[in-house]
Amino acid sequence: MAYSGRYKPDHPKKYKGDYRNVIFRSLWELKFMKWCDGNKNVIEWGSEEIVIPYRSPVDNKMHRYFPDFYVKVNTKEGLVRKYIIEIKPLKQTKPPKKPKRTRVPERFLTETITYQVNEAKWKAAIEFCNDNRCHFRILTEKELNI
């Protein structure tokens, strides 16, 4: 199976956006798409359909963040809730550990920059959610049972 590709929803009316152009960039995203599409409690969902501006700590310029998913669900309590979902490996949700060697490898620097940019995106997403009555969640392999 391909690690990226197009997903064709079984319930295109639930999809918020162009249901003919749904792209998954990992098998984890594909799994979540299938869950959204097939779950009767999901009212609507979309993949990379929302744009959130954020300031990058790398160049101090404004950029655009496209969170992985938007989901609107009926909860067990009978409420309707909206979520912005980001899917990431657990390792990428924590600051990278500095290597024990005195010389800092390039990989550590790259991971640190990536983490700082992700933090800026997630902070902007939380502010967006606070302004738009929704909730921001990061799902990892733990939540996806992978």
Secondary structure, DSSP 4 states (H G I P E B T S, - for coil): --SSEEE--S-GGGBSS-TT-EEESSHHHHHHHHHHHH-TTEEEEEES---EEEE-TTT--EEEE--SEEEEEE-TTS-EEEEEEEE--GGGGSPPPPPSSSSPPHHHHHHHHHHHHHHHHHHHHHHHHHHTT-EEEEE-TTTTT-
